[in-house]
């Protein structure tokens, strides 16, 4: 069975998605940014950082895996020491 038709269909569907905000949201953004308390941003960053540290420590404890602590990304790269292609 060939998967190319399904892949082509999936890529076509993705190309038709609008990835930007709609005009209603665009009009709301200035008010949202102005009225959101600074504590929200600080708490959100603390939450994300604590989860990254937790994930890093748990992945580091797994034999054969070596994570790279993110410096601002919302993902973590993990290298497999057993199957290294680098």
N, C-alpha and C positions, 0 to 999 in steps of 0.2 A: 504494500500500500504506500503510495506516495503522499507526502504531507505538504508538498509545495502549494497545492490549491488552498489548503487551510491557512498556511503561512501568509500567502498573498492576500487572502480575504482578511486576515487579522491585521496586516499592515495597512490595508486599504481602510479598514474601520478606524484604526488609530490616526491615520492622516486626516480624517474628517472630524476629529474632536477639536473643540475650541479649548485651548489650555489657558487662556487668559480670563480675567474676571469680567463679568457682565457689567453693563452700565449702572445698574442699581447698586451693586457693590462698590463700583468706582466712586459714585457720588457719596457713599456712606463712609469711605475710608478716612477722610480728614476728621470727621467727628469722632469716629472710633479711636483714631490715634490720639486726638486731643483729650478725650474723656477717659481713656483707659488709665487707671492709676499705675504709677511707676512700679509699685510693689508687685503688680501682676507680672511684669517682665522679669523682675528679679527672682520671684518665686518660680517662674517657668524655667529660667536658666538654671537655677539650683536643682530643680527636679530633673531636668535633662542631664545635667552633669553627674548627679548622684546615680542615675540609672546607667550612664556610660561607665562610671567607675565600678558599679556592681557587675555589669556585664563583663568588663575587662577582667576583674578579679576571678569571676567564675570560669571564663574561657581560659585564662592563664593557668588554672588548676587542672585543665584537661591535658594529659600527656599527648604530645605530638602537635599541639596547636599553639601558635604564637600570635596573639592579637596585637594590633597597632592602635594605641589610644587615639581617638579622634581629636582633632584640634579645632573643630567647628562644624564638622559634617554631621549628618543625621544617620550615619552608618558607621560600621567598624570593619576594617579589613582584617581578615584572619588568615594567617599563613599556615599551611599544613607542612610540618617538618618532615613527615614521612613521604610525602608526594610532592616535593618541591621541584618546580620546573624552572626556577630562577638560578 
